[in-house]
């Protein structure tokens, strides 16, 4: 039997709470708007943390909205721009699993349906509340008979649904956890890409910092091969806040420290150093998971570029402190996301576009004859069709990016990793 995926909408499918956003639209010109905004946000958070019944919270918020049907059109336009990043990049998953994905929300169909249907989610699989309007199209209430408007509503709804097979719940709030508490779903994933609610995280079977993480844990098809939230990005010293914000928004697991701490050396995947910071040769040699190193300024005499190159670490720096506060962070993220080494300090410069529908492999090796032929031979053996293949070298290393139109199994990946003189190999997506 196929599994089912029960997905929340507010602060899960989208980055925001829709009723909070609706209030900012409908009360834009209200003299007490800031006070009312805060009341609505407080009611939302109290319910999501299980400190107030959902029915009380919903009634209180709708009463404060002072909204009309025309405000909903503006809200939908806004929400379409606020879909969570990891959901957006995994649109193919929703198309493939259209019959198994259900949106179950205490929000309202009037704004949920137009936001989720472009993701191939079927209207019959959208379960939410509905507004009640008066003759002048003012929102005056909602259908109180709908179980989703009531306390423990998601559990009440699920009891009415004839779903057979394993059911997985994904959400950020207490009402999502109640499905697990009731015993109606196999696992509950606390979704924290947009907001972290400690009370919910503590009760979850798994904390998913992104939808990529959920897909990865459950061995489901995903847009990227490895969740970025699992890549430890360590920032040391005086690093611009703009760089920190950029890398955090891109989904990496961020740690910002005044000085380098040895406990991170074996797990760090990305390292951004502030100007004046140094890193010892011994630390570099132990940092076996480090893929890219950024330096806020000139890295000369601060890090051993030769060791970085020998270990397949791509270095980005600037001869002087750049005016662009995200410059080095963007280059590091581009390498992780696409394999681009443009303007790297120590690597062959390679910049290429992402090919839609392709799979990308990254191979870093010592610059000796015959490696390219060996890579191609392994791919041919597994009947992998190559869409594009790019090789750049310098005196120490060769850097190959291969795009294919065929997914690959673990045996193929093992063989590519075992090619003699391989330094680093990874599947990008």
Order of alpha helices (4+ residues) and beta strands (2+ residues): beta-alpha-alpha-alpha-alpha-alpha-alpha-beta-alpha-beta-beta-beta-alpha-beta-alpha-beta-alpha-beta-alpha-beta-alpha-beta-beta-alpha-beta-alpha-beta-alpha-beta-alpha-beta-beta-alpha-beta
